[in-house]
Every structure is written in C-alpha cells, then in structure tokens.
Amino acid sequence: MSVLKNRRGLSKLEFYHNARKMRREITMLVLRDFGIYSRGAKFKEDTGSQQPEGFYDELIAEFAKNVRLLLRNLIWNITAGNTIYPVNSAELQERRLYQDRAIVACEQLMQEMLYCQDVIPVKASKFMPYIEQIEFEIKLLKGWRKANSKIEDLIAERKNKKEGREAKS
C-alpha cells in the first residue's frame, strides 16, 4: 500500500531534484529576458538622464551569464558532494566543502537575482517565486549537510573499534 502524497516525507535526494528543477525554471526566466518586454529601450533615471539605446541588452546579457554560471556551479557542487560517500574524516570534510559551496552558490544566486531586480525595471512579483525556491533549496542543502553528523558518528565508532582491536593485539 502506498503512502498518500501529503503524508510523504522528503526524499533523500530532494535537494538534488529541487536544484535541477530550479535550474531549469530560472534558465527559462533568463531566456525570456527576466520578463522585460522593452528590450533596447532607453534607460531613464530619476534625474532624467538617459543611457544609450540598447542599454538593457547589455545588462540582461551580463545578468543572464552570471545567473547561468551560478546555477551551473550549484549543480556541480551538489553532484561532487553527492558522489563522495565518506569512509574517513578527510572524505567527510571534502564532502562538507562541496555542500558549503552549494549553499554559497545559492546565496550568491539570490543576491544576483535581487540586484537584477534593483537595476532592471522588473516587477518584484516576477522574482518572488524564484527567490522562495532558492531559499527552500538552501534549507534542503543545510539539512543534507546536517545529515553528515550521522556519518561522522559512524566513522568515529569504526575508528574506536579499530583502535580497540589494535590495543588488544
């Protein structure tokens, strides 16, 4: 008998599935130029000064490149960390480093999206679902990182057993 969907817990790889989904959705946003309809329009500041024609194009291209790079780094760090199943403390530290880098990539991605919102005239409501998704991914990644303590306990237990056997010899 299966469990009702609303009563299921998170899968062990929910952080990975969410990151892939987030990468796909944010990439689609980037391909739609962050929802800006007036590409090539003049940029007007409150002072009335204007930037040259096509100013948005340059900003959109820069933001798009940065966002795609951060999304790639996020997936790469998650993949690298998930491929390491630590059997000693050095491997555990290396895995933790990749987990930390994935969290950092999420934080940087959120800051880039917020800066894009500040600089380009796009509605905040366009970015809110993506910001919430990034925050959820950070939460999932921190949970994944926290699960390392169980592995750390197993490694320490194995080490203590090994040292106990060597002391008896």
C-alpha positions as CSV (number, residue, x, y, z in Angstrom):
1,M,0.0,0.0,0.0
2,S,1.4,3.4,-0.9
3,V,1.6,6.5,1.3
4,L,-0.6,9.5,0.5
5,K,1.4,12.2,-1.2
6,N,0.6,14.8,1.5
7,R,2.0,12.4,4.2
8,R,5.2,11.5,2.4
9,G,8.5,12.9,3.7
10,L,11.2,14.4,1.6
11,S,13.3,12.0,-0.4
12,K,16.9,11.7,0.4
13,L,17.8,13.5,-2.8
14,E,15.2,16.2,-2.7
15,F,18.0,18.8,-2.6
16,Y,19.2,17.5,-6.0
17,H,15.8,17.2,-7.6
18,N,14.8,20.7,-6.4
19,A,18.1,22.1,-7.7
20,R,17.6,20.6,-11.1
21,K,14.0,22.0,-11.3
22,M,15.2,25.4,-10.1
23,R,18.0,25.4,-12.7
24,R,15.5,24.7,-15.4
25,E,12.9,27.3,-14.3
26,I,15.4,30.1,-13.7
27,T,17.1,29.3,-17.1
28,M,13.7,29.7,-18.7
29,L,13.3,33.1,-17.0
30,V,16.7,34.1,-18.2
31,L,15.8,33.1,-21.8
32,R,12.7,35.3,-21.5
33,D,15.0,38.2,-20.6
34,F,13.8,38.3,-17.0
35,G,10.3,39.2,-18.2
36,I,11.3,42.6,-19.6
37,Y,9.3,43.4,-22.7
38,S,11.1,46.6,-23.8
39,R,14.5,45.3,-24.9
40,G,16.5,48.1,-26.4
41,A,14.5,50.7,-24.6
42,K,16.2,53.8,-23.2
43,F,17.1,53.8,-19.5
44,K,15.7,56.7,-17.6
45,E,16.9,57.6,-14.1
46,D,15.0,59.9,-11.7
47,T,17.4,62.7,-12.8
48,G,16.1,62.5,-16.4
49,S,19.4,61.4,-17.9
50,Q,19.3,58.6,-20.4
51,Q,21.7,55.8,-21.3
52,P,22.3,55.0,-24.9
53,E,19.8,52.8,-26.9
54,G,20.2,49.1,-26.1
55,F,21.4,49.6,-22.5
56,Y,19.1,46.9,-21.3
57,D,20.5,44.4,-23.7
58,E,24.0,44.6,-22.2
59,L,22.7,44.3,-18.6
60,I,20.4,41.4,-19.4
61,A,23.2,39.6,-21.1
62,E,25.5,40.1,-18.1
63,F,22.9,39.1,-15.6
64,A,21.9,36.0,-17.7
65,K,25.5,34.9,-17.9
66,N,26.1,35.3,-14.1
67,V,22.9,33.5,-13.2
68,R,23.6,30.6,-15.5
69,L,27.1,30.3,-14.2
70,L,25.9,30.3,-10.6
71,L,23.2,27.7,-11.4
72,R,25.9,25.5,-13.1
73,N,28.2,25.9,-10.0
74,L,25.3,24.9,-7.7
75,I,24.6,21.7,-9.7
76,W,28.3,20.8,-10.0
77,N,28.9,21.2,-6.2
78,I,25.8,19.2,-5.4
79,T,26.9,16.4,-7.8
80,A,30.5,16.4,-6.5
81,G,29.4,16.3,-2.9
82,N,26.9,13.6,-3.5
83,T,29.4,11.4,-5.3
84,I,31.6,11.2,-2.2
85,Y,30.4,8.6,0.3
86,P,32.8,9.3,3.1
87,V,34.6,6.5,4.9
88,N,37.1,8.6,6.7
89,S,37.2,12.1,8.2
90,A,39.1,13.6,5.2
91,E,36.4,12.5,2.8
92,L,33.8,13.8,5.1
93,Q,35.5,17.2,5.2
94,E,35.7,17.2,1.4
95,R,32.0,16.4,1.1
96,R,31.2,19.2,3.6
97,L,33.2,21.6,1.5
98,Y,31.2,20.8,-1.6
99,Q,28.0,21.2,0.4
100,D,29.1,24.6,1.7
101,R,30.0,25.7,-1.8
102,A,26.5,24.7,-3.0
103,I,24.9,26.8,-0.2
104,V,27.2,29.7,-1.1
105,A,26.2,29.4,-4.8
106,C,22.5,29.6,-3.7
107,E,23.2,32.7,-1.6
108,Q,25.1,34.3,-4.5
109,L,22.3,33.4,-6.9
110,M,19.8,35.1,-4.6
111,Q,21.9,38.2,-4.4
112,E,22.4,38.3,-8.2
113,M,18.6,38.0,-8.7
114,L,17.9,40.7,-6.1
115,Y,20.5,43.0,-7.7
116,C,18.9,42.3,-11.1
117,Q,15.6,43.3,-9.7
118,D,17.1,46.6,-8.3
119,V,18.8,47.6,-11.6
120,I,16.4,46.4,-14.3
121,P,12.8,47.6,-14.2
122,V,11.1,44.2,-13.5
123,K,8.3,43.6,-11.1
124,A,9.2,42.1,-7.7
125,S,6.4,39.6,-8.1
126,K,8.2,38.1,-11.1
127,F,11.2,37.1,-8.9
128,M,9.5,36.2,-5.7
129,P,8.7,32.5,-6.7
130,Y,12.4,32.1,-7.7
131,I,13.7,33.7,-4.5
132,E,11.4,31.4,-2.5
133,Q,12.7,28.4,-4.4
134,I,16.3,29.4,-3.8
135,E,15.5,29.8,0.0
136,F,13.9,26.3,0.0
137,E,17.0,24.9,-1.7
138,I,19.2,26.4,0.9
139,K,17.1,24.8,3.6
140,L,17.3,21.4,1.9
141,L,21.1,21.7,1.4
142,K,21.6,22.6,5.1
143,G,19.5,19.5,6.0
144,W,21.7,17.4,3.8
145,R,24.8,18.9,5.4
146,K,23.4,18.2,8.9
147,A,23.0,14.6,8.0
148,N,26.8,14.3,7.9
149,S,26.8,14.2,11.7
150,K,25.4,10.6,11.5
151,I,28.1,9.6,9.1
152,E,30.7,11.3,11.3
153,D,29.4,9.2,14.3
154,L,29.7,6.0,12.3
155,I,33.3,6.9,11.2
156,A,34.3,7.7,14.8
157,E,32.7,4.4,16.0
158,R,34.5,2.4,13.4
159,K,37.8,4.2,14.3
160,N,37.2,3.4,18.0
161,K,36.5,-0.3,17.3
162,K,39.7,-0.5,15.2
163,E,41.8,1.2,17.9
164,G,40.3,-1.2,20.5
165,R,41.3,-4.2,18.4
166,E,44.8,-2.9,17.9
167,A,45.2,-2.3,21.7
168,K,44.3,-5.9,22.4
169,S,46.9,-7.2,19.9
